[in-house]
Amino acid sequence: MAEREHSIALIAEYLNAPQLGHPLRVAVDGVTASGKTTLAGEVSSALTALGRTTIRLSMDGFHHRRAHRYQQGRHSAAGYYNDAYDFTSFARYVLEPLGPGGNFHYRRAVIDLASDTPVDESTRQAPQSAILIVDGSFLQRPEIAELWDVVIFVDTSFEVARRRGVARDADQLGGIEEAQKAFEVRYHAAAQLYLDEVGPADRADLVFGNDDLESPRLSENIHELT
């Protein structure tokens, strides 16, 4: 894993440099099961080792309620792309307060995804020098695209991501066949809509090629930016 550790270290060094007067807001974007959560955790740990305070959030805590998410049908790709995430709340409670002119008070979630119940927790205050790292899908949609300071796109092929996702989610989704169907007709079909509409890899600051977990490909932009 030496090559992966080296790539993680390069990303951490890059993120450790900026001083913006507010927390650095970092998106870890990618298709479903691309490895976003794992990479976000690795980068967060590497930054902590450098002495930086990190705030780790997942878009899982900023879904819409189940009735809203499935209003176009449980297998609708357009429904997943347009209805799954509450980007308005995420901007209001996280990205805007942690950005320029914000008060640095943020919320970690607005929903408990497993129970489908709203979360009404108190806000927390971020240090000015903190680094926010958020993993999730569709993070460069127009609603929030301009509210990030750095975007990392985890570039994993659909074939590899689907294989990993089905193995991960088969029990939760009702078995291997149902999981394969969910990825093909909903999750990855929605991701294709996103790729076609936004072109997230081209817009990202860094691209992390993650088909080979031990030897990822980090975009050359990192060398220009460090």
PyMOL commands that set and color helices and strands:
alter all, ss='L'
color gray80, all
select helices_A, chain A and resi 2-16+36-49+59-62+66-69+77-83+87-95+145-147+158-173+176-198+200-203+221-225
alter helices_A, ss='H'
color red, helices_A
select strands_A, chain A and resi 24-30+54-58+105-106+111-112+117-118+124-125+131-135+150-155+206-209+217-218
alter strands_A, ss='S'
color yellow, strands_A
deselect
rebuild
show_as cartoon
